[in-house]
Amino acid sequence: MKKLFVIIAVLFYSAAHAQSAEVSAAKPTLNEINIEAIINQKYPSCKILSPTDLNEGLQSYLIKSLGHQTPGIVPTDLTGDGIKDYAVLLRCKNKKAPNRVTEKFAILVGKGNNKYDWNFIAKWEDKLSLDNLYLTLIEPSTLKDVNDGKEVQLTNAGVELNLFEAAARVYYFENGKIKFVQVSD
C-alpha cells in the first residue's frame, strides 16, 4: 500500500495557477452547460470519466454513499468569482497505443461565456489501473496533512481526488495558485 501511495504522490506532484475557492452546493451534473462539448472541442479523443469506467465496488459505493452520478466531474465556483469552474477526470484514447488509455486530472477555471483556462494537475499513461479514481467536492473545513501533520484551513471549497480505499488529496485555491493537502494514504 505504501508503494502505491509513493507512486501516486510522484504522479500527482505538480500544481498550476488559479485563485481562491468558494463553496457551491451543486452536485456533479452535466445539465447546466455542455461541458462535454467544451472538452471535446479542445481534446476530441477525451471524455469525462463515467461510472462504467470504474470497478463495480466503487460504482456501488459512489451511488449508495455519495449519490454520485458522474465521478469524473465536480462543478463549483472554485475561484470565488461567481463563474462556475470544473474539476474533471478525463479518459483519452492513446494515439500511440490504441488499446491503451491516457487519463488526465484538470481544473477548468471559468472565464465567462463558456471559456475556460485549463490547468492540468496530473496525467497517467498506463502506469496505474485507474478504475478506482474519482472526484468529490469538499466543503470549507480544517484538513490535516497525513504526511507532516500540518493543518490547512479551507475557507472555500476544494476538490478531493480519491484513489478508492488507498489515498486522497484535496486540491484548493490559495493566493492565486492551486495547492493540495494529502488527507489519506
CYANA upper distance limits for C-alpha pairs under 8 A (distance plus 0.5 A):
  1 MET  CA      5 PHE  CA      6.82
  1 MET  CA    166 ALA  CA      7.61
  2 LYS  CA      6 VAL  CA      6.71
  2 LYS  CA    185 ASP  CA      8.15
  3 LYS  CA      7 ILE  CA      6.73
  4 LEU  CA      8 ILE  CA      6.65
  4 LEU  CA    166 ALA  CA      8.44
  5 PHE  CA      9 ALA  CA      6.46
  5 PHE  CA    166 ALA  CA      7.81
  5 PHE  CA    167 ALA  CA      7.10
  5 PHE  CA    185 ASP  CA      6.58
  6 VAL  CA     10 VAL  CA      6.66
  7 ILE  CA     11 LEU  CA      6.73
  8 ILE  CA     12 PHE  CA      6.53
  9 ALA  CA     13 TYR  CA      6.64
 11 LEU  CA    122 ALA  CA      6.94
 11 LEU  CA    123 LYS  CA      7.87
 11 LEU  CA    124 TRP  CA      8.00
 12 PHE  CA    121 ILE  CA      7.32
 12 PHE  CA    122 ALA  CA      5.83
 13 TYR  CA    121 ILE  CA      8.40
 13 TYR  CA    122 ALA  CA      8.05
 14 SER  CA    121 ILE  CA      6.38
 14 SER  CA    122 ALA  CA      7.48
 15 ALA  CA    120 PHE  CA      8.40
 15 ALA  CA    121 ILE  CA      6.28
 15 ALA  CA    177 LYS  CA      8.12
 15 ALA  CA    178 ILE  CA      6.24
 15 ALA  CA    179 LYS  CA      6.98
 16 ALA  CA    119 ASN  CA      6.18
 16 ALA  CA    120 PHE  CA      7.43
 16 ALA  CA    121 ILE  CA      7.22
 16 ALA  CA    177 LYS  CA      6.82
 16 ALA  CA    178 ILE  CA      6.04
 17 HIS  CA    119 ASN  CA      7.76
 17 HIS  CA    176 GLY  CA      6.44
 17 HIS  CA    177 LYS  CA      4.59
 17 HIS  CA    178 ILE  CA      5.99
 18 ALA  CA     79 THR  CA      7.71
 18 ALA  CA    109 VAL  CA      7.92
 18 ALA  CA    173 PHE  CA      6.89
 18 ALA  CA    174 GLU  CA      8.45
 18 ALA  CA    176 GLY  CA      5.09
 18 ALA  CA    177 LYS  CA      5.11
 18 ALA  CA    178 ILE  CA      6.33
 19 GLN  CA     78 LEU  CA      8.31
 19 GLN  CA     79 THR  CA      5.47
 19 GLN  CA     80 GLY  CA      8.27
 19 GLN  CA    173 PHE  CA      5.75
 19 GLN  CA    174 GLU  CA      6.54
 19 GLN  CA    175 ASN  CA      6.62
 19 GLN  CA    176 GLY  CA      4.21
 19 GLN  CA    177 LYS  CA      6.30
 19 GLN  CA    178 ILE  CA      7.91
 20 SER  CA     78 LEU  CA      7.08
 20 SER  CA     79 THR  CA      5.06
 20 SER  CA     80 GLY  CA      6.60
 20 SER  CA    156 ASN  CA      7.69
 20 SER  CA    172 TYR  CA      7.87
 20 SER  CA    173 PHE  CA      4.76
 20 SER  CA    174 GLU  CA      5.36
 20 SER  CA    175 ASN  CA      6.96
 20 SER  CA    176 GLY  CA      6.78
 20 SER  CA    177 LYS  CA      8.28
 21 ALA  CA     77 ASP  CA      7.15
 21 ALA  CA     78 LEU  CA      4.33
 21 ALA  CA     79 THR  CA      4.70
 21 ALA  CA     80 GLY  CA      5.67
 21 ALA  CA    155 THR  CA      8.07
 21 ALA  CA    156 ASN  CA      5.11
 21 ALA  CA    157 ALA  CA      5.91
 21 ALA  CA    158 GLY  CA      7.32
 21 ALA  CA    172 TYR  CA      6.96
 21 ALA  CA    173 PHE  CA      5.80
 21 ALA  CA    174 GLU  CA      7.94
 22 GLU  CA     76 THR  CA      8.29
 22 GLU  CA     77 ASP  CA      6.15
 22 GLU  CA     78 LEU  CA      5.62
 22 GLU  CA     79 THR  CA      6.66
 22 GLU  CA     80 GLY  CA      5.19
 22 GLU  CA    155 THR  CA      7.98
 22 GLU  CA    156 ASN  CA      4.55
 22 GLU  CA    157 ALA  CA      5.53
 23 VAL  CA     76 THR  CA      7.33
 23 VAL  CA     77 ASP  CA      7.03
 23 VAL  CA     78 LEU  CA      7.52
 23 VAL  CA    139 GLU  CA      6.83
 23 VAL  CA    140 PRO  CA      7.62
 23 VAL  CA    156 ASN  CA      5.92
 23 VAL  CA    157 ALA  CA      5.04
 24 SER  CA     76 THR  CA      5.72
 24 SER  CA     77 ASP  CA      6.78
 24 SER  CA    157 ALA  CA      7.95
 25 ALA  CA     76 THR  CA      8.18
 26 ALA  CA     75 PRO  CA      7.19
 26 ALA  CA     76 THR  CA      6.94
 27 LYS  CA     68 HIS  CA      8.25
 27 LYS  CA     74 VAL  CA      7.82
 27 LYS  CA     75 PRO  CA      7.78
 28 PRO  CA     68 HIS  CA      7.45
 28 PRO  CA     69 GLN  CA      7.41
 28 PRO  CA     70 THR  CA      6.52
 28 PRO  CA     71 PRO  CA      8.11
 28 PRO  CA     73 ILE  CA      6.45
 28 PRO  CA     74 VAL  CA      5.66
 28 PRO  CA     75 PRO  CA      6.44
 29 THR  CA     69 GLN  CA      7.78
 29 THR  CA     70 THR  CA      7.22
 29 THR  CA     73 ILE  CA      8.18
 29 THR  CA     74 VAL  CA      8.46
 29 THR  CA     75 PRO  CA      7.95
 30 LEU  CA     34 ASN  CA      6.86
 30 LEU  CA     35 ILE  CA      7.16
 30 LEU  CA     36 GLU  CA      8.23
 34 ASN  CA     38 ILE  CA      7.28
 35 ILE  CA     39 ILE  CA      6.71
 36 GLU  CA     40 ASN  CA      6.49
 36 GLU  CA     47 LYS  CA      7.56
 36 GLU  CA     48 ILE  CA      7.63
 37 ALA  CA     41 GLN  CA      6.64
 38 ILE  CA     42 LYS  CA      7.21
 38 ILE  CA    114 ASN  CA      8.29
 39 ILE  CA     43 TYR  CA      6.24
 39 ILE  CA     44 PRO  CA      7.74
 39 ILE  CA     46 CYS  CA      7.85
 39 ILE  CA     47 LYS  CA      7.87
 40 ASN  CA     44 PRO  CA      4.81
 40 ASN  CA     45 SER  CA      7.74
 40 ASN  CA     46 CYS  CA      7.13
 40 ASN  CA     47 LYS  CA      7.73
 45 SER  CA     92 CYS  CA      5.79
 45 SER  CA     93 LYS  CA      5.92
 46 CYS  CA     90 LEU  CA      6.45
 46 CYS  CA     91 ARG  CA      5.91
 46 CYS  CA     92 CYS  CA      4.44
 46 CYS  CA     93 LYS  CA      6.99
 47 LYS  CA     90 LEU  CA      5.90
 47 LYS  CA     91 ARG  CA      5.94
 47 LYS  CA     92 CYS  CA      6.87
 48 ILE  CA     72 GLY  CA      6.13
 48 ILE  CA     73 ILE  CA      7.56
 48 ILE  CA     88 VAL  CA      7.19
 48 ILE  CA     89 LEU  CA      6.37
 48 ILE  CA     90 LEU  CA      5.12
 48 ILE  CA     91 ARG  CA      6.75
 49 LEU  CA     53 ASP  CA      6.84
 49 LEU  CA     70 THR  CA      7.89
 49 LEU  CA     71 PRO  CA      7.15
 49 LEU  CA     72 GLY  CA      4.99
 49 LEU  CA     73 ILE  CA      8.21
 49 LEU  CA     88 VAL  CA      8.41
 49 LEU  CA     89 LEU  CA      6.10
 49 LEU  CA     90 LEU  CA      5.89
 49 LEU  CA     91 ARG  CA      6.24
 50 SER  CA     54 LEU  CA      7.81
 50 SER  CA     70 THR  CA      6.12
 50 SER  CA     71 PRO  CA      6.67
 50 SER  CA     72 GLY  CA      6.62
 51 PRO  CA     59 GLN  CA      6.49
 51 PRO  CA     69 GLN  CA      7.71
 51 PRO  CA     70 THR  CA      6.86
 51 PRO  CA     71 PRO  CA      6.93
 52 THR  CA     59 GLN  CA      8.29
 53 ASP  CA    131 ASP  CA      6.46
 54 LEU  CA     58 LEU  CA      6.92
 54 LEU  CA     59 GLN  CA      6.72
 54 LEU  CA    130 LEU  CA      8.17
 54 LEU  CA    131 ASP  CA      4.67
 54 LEU  CA    132 ASN  CA      6.18
 54 LEU  CA    133 LEU  CA      8.04
 55 ASN  CA     59 GLN  CA      6.80
 55 ASN  CA    131 ASP  CA      5.83
 55 ASN  CA    132 ASN  CA      6.73
 56 GLU  CA     60 SER  CA      6.69
 57 GLY  CA     61 TYR  CA      6.73
 58 LEU  CA     62 LEU  CA      6.53
 58 LEU  CA    132 ASN  CA      6.83
 58 LEU  CA    164 PHE  CA      7.57
 59 GLN  CA     63 ILE  CA      6.79
 60 SER  CA     64 LYS  CA      6.52
 61 TYR  CA     65 SER  CA      6.02
 61 TYR  CA     66 LEU  CA      7.86
 62 LEU  CA     66 LEU  CA      5.55
 62 LEU  CA     67 GLY  CA      6.54
 62 LEU  CA     68 HIS  CA      5.91
 62 LEU  CA     69 GLN  CA      8.45
 62 LEU  CA     71 PRO  CA      8.29
 63 ILE  CA     67 GLY  CA      5.02
 63 ILE  CA     68 HIS  CA      5.84
 63 ILE  CA     69 GLN  CA      7.51
 71 PRO  CA    134 TYR  CA      5.55
 71 PRO  CA    135 LEU  CA      6.14
 71 PRO  CA    136 THR  CA      7.98
 72 GLY  CA     87 ALA  CA      8.44
 72 GLY  CA     88 VAL  CA      5.86
 72 GLY  CA     89 LEU  CA      5.13
 72 GLY  CA     90 LEU  CA      7.53
 72 GLY  CA    134 TYR  CA      6.33
 72 GLY  CA    135 LEU  CA      6.42
 73 ILE  CA     86 TYR  CA      7.17
 73 ILE  CA     87 ALA  CA      6.09
 73 ILE  CA     88 VAL  CA      4.97
 73 ILE  CA     89 LEU  CA      6.93
 73 ILE  CA    135 LEU  CA      6.99
 74 VAL  CA     86 TYR  CA      6.10
 74 VAL  CA     87 ALA  CA      5.62
 74 VAL  CA     88 VAL  CA      7.09
 74 VAL  CA    135 LEU  CA      7.15
 74 VAL  CA    136 THR  CA      6.96
 74 VAL  CA    137 LEU  CA      6.80
 74 VAL  CA    159 VAL  CA      7.78
 75 PRO  CA     84 LYS  CA      7.08
 75 PRO  CA     85 ASP  CA      6.37
 75 PRO  CA     86 TYR  CA      5.03
 75 PRO  CA     87 ALA  CA      7.08
 76 THR  CA     84 LYS  CA      5.83
 76 THR  CA     85 ASP  CA      5.93
 76 THR  CA     86 TYR  CA      6.79
 77 ASP  CA     81 ASP  CA      7.56
 77 ASP  CA     82 GLY  CA      6.73
 77 ASP  CA     83 ILE  CA      6.35
 77 ASP  CA     84 LYS  CA      5.00
 77 ASP  CA     85 ASP  CA      5.66
 77 ASP  CA     86 TYR  CA      8.39
 78 LEU  CA     84 LYS  CA      7.90
 78 LEU  CA     85 ASP  CA      6.45
 78 LEU  CA     86 TYR  CA      8.43
 78 LEU  CA    109 VAL  CA      8.26
 78 LEU  CA    156 ASN  CA      7.94
 78 LEU  CA    157 ALA  CA      6.80
 78 LEU  CA    158 GLY  CA      7.55
 78 LEU  CA    172 TYR  CA      8.07
 78 LEU  CA    173 PHE  CA      7.60
 79 THR  CA     83 ILE  CA      8.44
 79 THR  CA     85 ASP  CA      7.99
 79 THR  CA    109 VAL  CA      7.92
 79 THR  CA    173 PHE  CA      7.32
 80 GLY  CA    156 ASN  CA      8.47
 83 ILE  CA    110 GLY  CA      6.16
 83 ILE  CA    111 LYS  CA      7.41
 83 ILE  CA    112 GLY  CA      6.95
 84 LYS  CA    109 VAL  CA      8.08
 84 LYS  CA    110 GLY  CA      6.19
 85 ASP  CA    107 ILE  CA      7.85
 85 ASP  CA    108 LEU  CA      6.11
 85 ASP  CA    109 VAL  CA      5.29
 85 ASP  CA    110 GLY  CA      5.40
 85 ASP  CA    116 TYR  CA      8.47
 86 TYR  CA    107 ILE  CA      6.18
 86 TYR  CA    108 LEU  CA      5.54
 86 TYR  CA    109 VAL  CA      7.20
 86 TYR  CA    110 GLY  CA      8.28
 87 ALA  CA    105 PHE  CA      7.94
 87 ALA  CA    106 ALA  CA      6.31
 87 ALA  CA    107 ILE  CA      4.80
 87 ALA  CA    108 LEU  CA      6.69
 87 ALA  CA    135 LEU  CA      8.38
 87 ALA  CA    159 VAL  CA      7.62
 88 VAL  CA    105 PHE  CA      6.28
 88 VAL  CA    106 ALA  CA      5.89
 88 VAL  CA    107 ILE  CA      6.75
 88 VAL  CA    108 LEU  CA      8.24
 88 VAL  CA    135 LEU  CA      8.27
 89 LEU  CA    103 GLU  CA      7.50
 89 LEU  CA    104 LYS  CA      6.16
 89 LEU  CA    105 PHE  CA      5.09
 89 LEU  CA    106 ALA  CA      7.08
 89 LEU  CA    134 TYR  CA      8.00
 89 LEU  CA    135 LEU  CA      8.17
 90 LEU  CA    103 GLU  CA      5.92
 90 LEU  CA    104 LYS  CA      5.54
 90 LEU  CA    105 PHE  CA      6.87
 90 LEU  CA    106 ALA  CA      8.43
 91 ARG  CA    101 VAL  CA      7.15
 91 ARG  CA    102 THR  CA      6.46
 91 ARG  CA    103 GLU  CA      5.05
 91 ARG  CA    104 LYS  CA      7.16
 92 CYS  CA    101 VAL  CA      6.15
 92 CYS  CA    102 THR  CA      5.55
 92 CYS  CA    103 GLU  CA      6.44
 92 CYS  CA    104 LYS  CA      8.38
 93 LYS  CA     98 PRO  CA      7.06
 93 LYS  CA    100 ARG  CA      7.45
 93 LYS  CA    101 VAL  CA      5.53
 93 LYS  CA    102 THR  CA      6.80
 94 ASN  CA     98 PRO  CA      5.94
 94 ASN  CA     99 ASN  CA      7.97
 94 ASN  CA    100 ARG  CA      6.21
 94 ASN  CA    101 VAL  CA      5.43
 94 ASN  CA    102 THR  CA      6.21
 97 ALA  CA    101 VAL  CA      8.42
100 ARG  CA    125 GLU  CA      8.39
100 ARG  CA    126 ASP  CA      7.33
101 VAL  CA    125 GLU  CA      6.96
101 VAL  CA    126 ASP  CA      7.15
102 THR  CA    123 LYS  CA      7.61
102 THR  CA    124 TRP  CA      6.18
102 THR  CA    125 GLU  CA      5.08
102 THR  CA    126 ASP  CA      7.23
103 GLU  CA    123 LYS  CA      6.17
103 GLU  CA    124 TRP  CA      5.65
103 GLU  CA    125 GLU  CA      7.05
104 LYS  CA    120 PHE  CA      7.80
104 LYS  CA    121 ILE  CA      8.16
104 LYS  CA    122 ALA  CA      6.27
104 LYS  CA    123 LYS  CA      4.89
104 LYS  CA    124 TRP  CA      6.91
105 PHE  CA    120 PHE  CA      6.63
105 PHE  CA    121 ILE  CA      6.09
105 PHE  CA    122 ALA  CA      5.77
105 PHE  CA    123 LYS  CA      6.95
106 ALA  CA    118 TRP  CA      7.20
106 ALA  CA    119 ASN  CA      5.94
106 ALA  CA    120 PHE  CA      4.80
106 ALA  CA    121 ILE  CA      5.98
106 ALA  CA    122 ALA  CA      7.76
107 ILE  CA    118 TRP  CA      6.62
107 ILE  CA    119 ASN  CA      5.62
107 ILE  CA    120 PHE  CA      6.99
107 ILE  CA    121 ILE  CA      7.98
108 LEU  CA    116 TYR  CA      6.02
108 LEU  CA    117 ASP  CA      6.02
108 LEU  CA    118 TRP  CA      5.23
108 LEU  CA    119 ASN  CA      6.66
109 VAL  CA    116 TYR  CA      5.71
109 VAL  CA    117 ASP  CA      5.57
109 VAL  CA    118 TRP  CA      7.09
109 VAL  CA    119 ASN  CA      8.16
110 GLY  CA    114 ASN  CA      7.64
110 GLY  CA    115 LYS  CA      6.59
110 GLY  CA    116 TYR  CA      5.10
110 GLY  CA    117 ASP  CA      7.17
111 LYS  CA    115 LYS  CA      5.84
111 LYS  CA    116 TYR  CA      5.96
111 LYS  CA    117 ASP  CA      7.72
112 GLY  CA    116 TYR  CA      8.12
124 TRP  CA    128 LEU  CA      7.74
132 ASN  CA    163 LEU  CA      6.23
132 ASN  CA    164 PHE  CA      5.76
133 LEU  CA    161 LEU  CA      7.71
133 LEU  CA    162 ASN  CA      6.06
133 LEU  CA    163 LEU  CA      5.13
133 LEU  CA    164 PHE  CA      6.63
134 TYR  CA    161 LEU  CA      6.52
134 TYR  CA    162 ASN  CA      5.83
134 TYR  CA    163 LEU  CA      7.29
134 TYR  CA    164 PHE  CA      8.08
135 LEU  CA    159 VAL  CA      7.19
135 LEU  CA    160 GLU  CA      6.02
135 LEU  CA    161 LEU  CA      5.35
135 LEU  CA    162 ASN  CA      6.59
136 THR  CA    159 VAL  CA      6.32
136 THR  CA    160 GLU  CA      5.64
136 THR  CA    161 LEU  CA      7.37
136 THR  CA    162 ASN  CA      8.29
137 LEU  CA    157 ALA  CA      7.50
137 LEU  CA    158 GLY  CA      6.65
137 LEU  CA    159 VAL  CA      5.37
137 LEU  CA    160 GLU  CA      6.72
138 ILE  CA    157 ALA  CA      6.03
138 ILE  CA    158 GLY  CA      5.45
138 ILE  CA    159 VAL  CA      6.14
138 ILE  CA    160 GLU  CA      6.91
138 ILE  CA    170 VAL  CA      8.16
139 GLU  CA    154 LEU  CA      8.36
139 GLU  CA    156 ASN  CA      7.42
139 GLU  CA    157 ALA  CA      5.36
139 GLU  CA    158 GLY  CA      7.17
140 PRO  CA    153 GLN  CA      8.06
140 PRO  CA    154 LEU  CA      5.28
140 PRO  CA    155 THR  CA      5.59
140 PRO  CA    156 ASN  CA      5.41
140 PRO  CA    157 ALA  CA      5.68
140 PRO  CA    158 GLY  CA      7.88
141 SER  CA    153 GLN  CA      6.47
141 SER  CA    154 LEU  CA      5.67
141 SER  CA    155 THR  CA      7.33
142 THR  CA    151 GLU  CA      6.99
142 THR  CA    152 VAL  CA      6.12
142 THR  CA    153 GLN  CA      4.90
142 THR  CA    154 LEU  CA      6.47
143 LEU  CA    151 GLU  CA      6.02
143 LEU  CA    152 VAL  CA      5.65
143 LEU  CA    153 GLN  CA      6.84
143 LEU  CA    154 LEU  CA      7.95
143 LEU  CA    181 VAL  CA      8.12
143 LEU  CA    183 VAL  CA      7.54
144 LYS  CA    149 GLY  CA      6.35
144 LYS  CA    150 LYS  CA      6.19
144 LYS  CA    151 GLU  CA      4.87
144 LYS  CA    152 VAL  CA      6.67
144 LYS  CA    181 VAL  CA      8.01
144 LYS  CA    182 GLN  CA      8.32
144 LYS  CA    183 VAL  CA      6.80
145 ASP  CA    149 GLY  CA      5.53
145 ASP  CA    150 LYS  CA      5.96
145 ASP  CA    151 GLU  CA      6.77
145 ASP  CA    152 VAL  CA      8.02
145 ASP  CA    181 VAL  CA      6.01
145 ASP  CA    182 GLN  CA      5.58
145 ASP  CA    183 VAL  CA      5.84
145 ASP  CA    184 SER  CA      8.41
146 VAL  CA    150 LYS  CA      8.49
146 VAL  CA    182 GLN  CA      6.47
146 VAL  CA    183 VAL  CA      6.11
146 VAL  CA    184 SER  CA      6.61
146 VAL  CA    185 ASP  CA      8.04
147 ASN  CA    182 GLN  CA      7.45
152 VAL  CA    181 VAL  CA      7.94
154 LEU  CA    158 GLY  CA      7.82
154 LEU  CA    172 TYR  CA      8.10
156 ASN  CA    172 TYR  CA      8.46
157 ALA  CA    172 TYR  CA      7.43
158 GLY  CA    170 VAL  CA      6.58
158 GLY  CA    171 TYR  CA      5.98
158 GLY  CA    172 TYR  CA      5.02
158 GLY  CA    173 PHE  CA      8.03
159 VAL  CA    170 VAL  CA      5.90
159 VAL  CA    171 TYR  CA      5.70
159 VAL  CA    172 TYR  CA      7.04
160 GLU  CA    168 ALA  CA      7.06
160 GLU  CA    169 ARG  CA      6.02
160 GLU  CA    170 VAL  CA      4.65
160 GLU  CA    171 TYR  CA      6.71
161 LEU  CA    168 ALA  CA      6.09
161 LEU  CA    169 ARG  CA      5.85
161 LEU  CA    170 VAL  CA      6.75
161 LEU  CA    171 TYR  CA      8.12
162 ASN  CA    166 ALA  CA      8.40
162 ASN  CA    167 ALA  CA      6.59
162 ASN  CA    168 ALA  CA      4.87
162 ASN  CA    169 ARG  CA      7.16
163 LEU  CA    167 ALA  CA      5.63
163 LEU  CA    168 ALA  CA      6.47
166 ALA  CA    184 SER  CA      8.02
166 ALA  CA    185 ASP  CA      6.09
167 ALA  CA    182 GLN  CA      8.49
167 ALA  CA    183 VAL  CA      8.07
167 ALA  CA    184 SER  CA      5.41
167 ALA  CA    185 ASP  CA      4.44
168 ALA  CA    182 GLN  CA      6.68
168 ALA  CA    183 VAL  CA      6.15
168 ALA  CA    184 SER  CA      5.61
168 ALA  CA    185 ASP  CA      7.01
169 ARG  CA    180 PHE  CA      6.83
169 ARG  CA    181 VAL  CA      6.09
169 ARG  CA    182 GLN  CA      4.93
169 ARG  CA    183 VAL  CA      6.05
169 ARG  CA    184 SER  CA      7.63
170 VAL  CA    180 PHE  CA      5.84
170 VAL  CA    181 VAL  CA      5.86
170 VAL  CA    182 GLN  CA      7.03
170 VAL  CA    183 VAL  CA      7.41
171 TYR  CA    178 ILE  CA      7.08
171 TYR  CA    179 LYS  CA      6.11
171 TYR  CA    180 PHE  CA      4.79
171 TYR  CA    181 VAL  CA      7.23
172 TYR  CA    178 ILE  CA      6.15
172 TYR  CA    179 LYS  CA      5.97
172 TYR  CA    180 PHE  CA      6.61
173 PHE  CA    177 LYS  CA      6.04
173 PHE  CA    178 ILE  CA      5.18
173 PHE  CA    179 LYS  CA      6.57
174 GLU  CA    178 ILE  CA      7.02
174 GLU  CA    179 LYS  CA      7.34
